[in-house]
């Protein structure tokens, strides 16, 4: 079975859209902003660069599609936020 890289329509099918990746000019942190309808405006800050070779695969419309794992909210956003709240911390900030 062929594995293909995620395209815009795959990101929409998976989580509603692809997050915006920027770098904070003040502290150099990488900001991953899930600013699309299902993303809730969640903004994840990370120190480490995003490794395009660190991927996860999902079935999308009968195809096997490979996504950069740091950009998948169900992999890098939601689980970390749940754990933080479980131990009394705050969730990720929202831009909206």
C-alpha positions in Angstrom: 0.0 0.0 0.0 1.3 3.4 -0.9 1.9 6.0 1.7 1.7 9.6 0.8 2.5 12.9 2.5 -0.4 15.0 3.9 -1.9 17.6 1.7 -4.2 20.5 2.6 -7.3 18.4 2.2 -5.8 15.6 4.4 -5.2 18.1 7.2 -8.8 19.3 6.9 -10.1 15.7 7.0 -7.9 14.8 10.0 -8.4 17.8 12.4 -10.0 20.6 10.5 -6.9 22.3 9.2 -3.1 22.5 9.4 -1.7 24.6 12.2 0.4 27.8 11.6 4.0 27.5 12.7 5.9 30.6 13.7 8.8 31.6 16.0 8.4 34.0 18.9 10.8 36.9 18.2 11.3 37.6 21.9 12.2 34.2 23.4 12.8 32.2 20.2 10.2 29.6 21.1 8.4 27.8 18.3 4.6 28.5 18.3 2.2 26.0 16.8 -1.2 27.6 16.5 -4.2 25.5 15.8 -6.3 28.4 14.4 -9.0 26.5 12.5 -12.6 25.5 13.6 -11.7 22.3 15.4 -8.4 23.6 16.7 -10.0 26.0 19.2 -7.1 28.5 18.8 -4.8 26.3 20.9 -1.3 27.6 20.9 1.6 25.2 21.8 5.0 26.6 22.6 8.0 24.3 22.1 11.8 24.7 22.5 12.8 21.9 20.1 12.7 22.3 16.3 10.0 20.4 14.5 11.5 17.3 13.0 9.8 16.6 9.6 10.9 13.0 9.8 9.0 12.4 13.1 5.7 11.4 11.5 2.5 9.6 12.3 0.2 7.8 9.8 -3.6 7.9 9.6 -6.1 6.4 7.2 -7.8 9.2 5.3 -10.5 8.2 2.8 -9.0 4.8 2.2 -5.4 6.1 1.8 -2.5 5.9 4.2 -1.3 9.5 4.8 1.8 10.6 6.7 1.6 13.7 8.9 4.3 15.6 10.8 3.5 14.4 14.4 4.3 17.8 16.1 1.5 19.4 14.1 -1.2 16.8 14.9 -3.3 18.1 17.8 -4.3 14.6 18.9 -0.7 13.6 19.2 1.1 16.7 20.5 -1.6 19.0 21.8 -4.5 17.3 23.5 -2.6 14.6 25.5 -0.1 17.1 27.0 -2.9 19.5 27.9 -4.9 16.7 29.6 -1.8 15.6 31.6 -1.0 19.2 32.6 -4.6 19.7 33.9 -4.6 16.4 35.7 -1.7 17.5 37.8 -3.1 20.9 38.5 -1.5 22.9 35.8 -3.1 25.1 33.1 -3.9 24.0 29.6 -2.4 25.7 26.6 -3.4 29.3 25.9 -6.0 30.0 23.3 -5.7 32.9 20.8 -9.5 33.2 20.5 
